[in-house]
Amino acid sequence: MKLLRFVEGLDVRLGVLDGEEVVNLHGISEAYPTMLSLIAGGEAALDLVRKEIGLTRRKRPLTETRLLAPIERPAKYLAIGMNYRKHADEAEKLGFAKPKQQLWFNKQTSCIAGPFDDIEPGVTHELDYEVELGVVIGDPAKGVSESEAHRHVFGYFVCNDVSARDWQRHSPTFTVGKSFDTHGPVGPWIVTADEIENPHNLGLRCYVNGNLRQESNTSELIFNIWQQISYLSTAFILESGDLLATGTPEGVGVAMDPPSFLKPGDRVRCEVDRIGVIENRVAGYQ
């Protein structure tokens, strides 16, 4: 299933994609008013969604629907750095040492934006893009083995780990430069894990103004998703609805010669096979 959030009048609704139509899940809103609550509800909640698809007449064309980020603000949004070999190579040339273990940083959850919302540059003058496959945690994970990690994935989404490169260099934790408001576009929906039998064989691409900048496959991940979940859950609990960004391939703007940063009016399209597409325009400086 493709689960989403959308605007209806003055209200925010949960929905599920049925072909080219959005099914309004208002019928289950008393039990599951938010996406976070639906994720925490697990299979019981998904069974209700499946029933609602067949019962409700409340549908609307996808083309006439304004989609929001498919999840409200979660407890954590974590991203792994330099997790594709060629990206690690280009980062090393810029002075970032290749990590000997998984390198994680926070994206503050206030950065999360919708799949087609504008990206606001803020105060950075080195605005960059990073297409990534995103993971949504389902059942809480603590001390999970690599072989059991797949049981804790609720679903997948497309994300753009928008980066303020100048501010990223202010601190070795990366957090500030990765967390500007609107610098976390995600979506366009959450594809439930049962629809993706192998998340380690998905093509992903990023285009800027129609020009291909990044192209790779999740088979090229240095640390795969199960290793990521096991590693993180060894240190702390991953809760229902937590988001993981699994790494970006080579081709980022800062590594080009000369560097090619985003500017107002640019359009950034990020896509992951079988998951979907998000596209965001860079707004002007204020």
N, C-alpha and C positions, 0 to 999 in steps of 0.2 A: 504493500500500500504506500501511497504518497500522501503523507499527512502535512497539513499546512495551516497557516493562520491568515485571515483576510479581513478586510474592512467591509462592514455592512451598515450603511448609514453612519451613525455615530458610535457603533459598537464594533468590537473585535470578536470574531468568531473563529472557531476551529472548523476545519474542513478536511475532506479527503478527495483526491482527484479520481474521477470516474470517466475515463476516456478524455474528452475535451471539456468536461463539465466539472464544476466544483460542487460537491455534496455538502450542504450545511449540516454540521453535527450538533445543531442546537438541541436536538432531541435527547442527547446524552449530557447536556451541559450541567445539569444538576449534580450528576455523579462526577463528571470530569469537566470542570469549568476552564481549565487551562491545559496547555500542552504538557507542562511539567507534571500535572496531576495524572494526565493520561499515560505518560511514560512510566510513572511510578505504579500505575495500575496494571502494567504488564499484560499478560495474555487475556485476562478477564476484560480489560478495557478494550483491547483490540477485537475481541469477539463482539462486543457491543457496537464497535465501529462497523464491522462487517455486516451486522444485522441492519444497522441504520442505512447503509448504502441501498439495501433492497426495499426498505420501508418508506423512506422519506421522499417527498416530491419537491423538497426545497433544494433545487439545483440552479446553477447559474453558469453561463459560459465563462471559461477560463480567461478568454480574451477581454472580458468586461470586468475582471476582478482585480482589485489591487491587493497584491500579496505583501504580507509583512514578513519579518524574520520568523521562521517556523517555530521558534521557541521563545518564551519570555526570558528574562534575565536568569541564567542558571547560577548555581553556586560557584562553578569554576569553568574557565575557558583556558585550556593549556595548549601550548604549541611547541613542537619539537623543531630544533634548528639543525640545518645542514644534514638532512636525512636522505638525500640523494647524492650519490658519489660525485657526479659532475657538478652539482651545486656546491658541494663541499670543496671541490677543486677551485671553482671560481671565487668562493669566499676566502680561501686561503691566500689567493693572489691579492686580496684586498686587506690582508693582515689579520684575518680571523683563523686561528689555529684549528685544525681538524679535531673535533672532539674524540676522546678515547672511550667515552660512554655516551649514553643518551643525554642530549643537551636540551633541557626544557626551560621555558619561560612562560610567564603569565601574559595573557591579554586580558586587561580589565574588562569585566562583562558589560560595562557601560559603553564599550566601543561597538557593540553588536548593532547591526543595521540590516535593513531589508534587502532582498535580492536585487531590487531595481532602484534603490534609493541613491541619491547623490553621495559622493565622497567629498567631504569638506577638507581641504588641505590643512586648515588651521595655520599654525605658525611655521610649519616645515617648508623648506624650499627644495627638499630632496624626497619627493613623494614617489613611492615605488609599489609594485604589485607582486603578489605571490599566489598563484593558484594552488589549491590543496584539496585533498579529500578530507572531509570532516567526519568524525565519529560521535555518535550520541550514546552515552552510557545508559543502560537499562537497569537491570538488577544491580544494586550496589556491589562494588568490588573491593575487597580487602585481602591482601595476601594471596592473590589469585595466581595460579600457575599458568604458564604459557599455553598448555594444552586445554585449559578450562576457560581461557580469556574470552573466546568467541561467545560463550554463554551470557556474557555481560554487555553485549552490544545490542542496543535497541534499533539503531539505524544509522544511515549515512546521509551526508549533505555536501554541497559544494561550498567552499569558502575562499575568500580572498584575504590573505593575511597582509593587508595594506600596511606599509611600513614607512615611517618617517626616518630616513636613514641618518640624517644629521643628529636627530634626537636619540636615535638608537645607540649612537656612539657615546652619548653622555654617560652611559652606565653599562657595566658588563652584564647586568641582568636583562637588558633589552626592553624591559617592561614599558617604560614611558614611551619610547619610540614605536612601540607596537600597539599602543592603546588609545591613541587620539580618538575623540568622538567620531563616529561613523566609519572608523577604520577596521570594522569587522563585518563586512557584508556576508551574509550566509543565506542558504536556501537552495533552490526556490521552495523546497519542501524537504521533509525527512522521508527517505525511502527506507521502509522497515527491513530489518536484517534478513528476513526470510526470502526477500526478492534478490538478494545479492549472494550467490553461493560462494563466490571467491572474490573478496575485496582486493586481493593482491594481483589482479589482472585487469585493471581498469585504465584506459587511456585518459589522460588529462591534458588540457591545453589552455593557454591564455593568449588572447588577442588584444592589441591596443590599436584602436581605430581601424580594425579589420586586418592588421598585420600580425602574423603569428610571432609571438615572442617566446613562449614556452611550450614544449611538447614532450611528454614522457609517458610512462606507465607505472602504476603502483607496484609492479613486479620489481622495480628498481629501488624500492625502499631499502635502506641499510638496515634499519630496525623495523620489522614488520609490526602490524597493528597488535597482534597478540603479545609480542615482546614489549610493546609500549605499555599496554594495560598491565601486564605482569610487573614491569619495572615500577610504574607509578604506584600501583596498589600495594607494593611492598613497603612504601614509605608512608602512605596515607590512604584513606578511603576515597574511592571514586563513587560519587553519589548519583542517583537517578537524575538524568538530565544534564550532567556535566558534559562539556564539549572538549574534544581533542582535535587539533589540527595536525595532520600526520607528516607534514613536510612538503617542501616545494622543490621542483626540479630546477635545472639550470636555465638561464635566460633572463634573469632579473635585470632591471634597468641599471642598477648601480654597477653591475659587472660588465656593461657594454663599453666599448672604446670608440668615442668617449661615452661617459655615462648618459643614459637617456631617461630622465625622470618624467613623471606625469605632469601635465600642465592643464590649466582650466580648459574645459571643453572636450578633453580626451574621453573616450569611451573604452572601458575595460571589460572584456567578456571572458569569463572563466567557465570552463565546462569540464565535466567528468562523465565518461561513458556510463550509461544506464542510470545515472543519478539526475543530471539536469544541467541547466545553464543559469548563471547569474550575470547581469550586465549593469555596470554602474558608470554614470557620468561624473567626471571631476568638476566640481563647482568652482566658481571664482573665489579669489582671495577676498576676505572681508576687511 
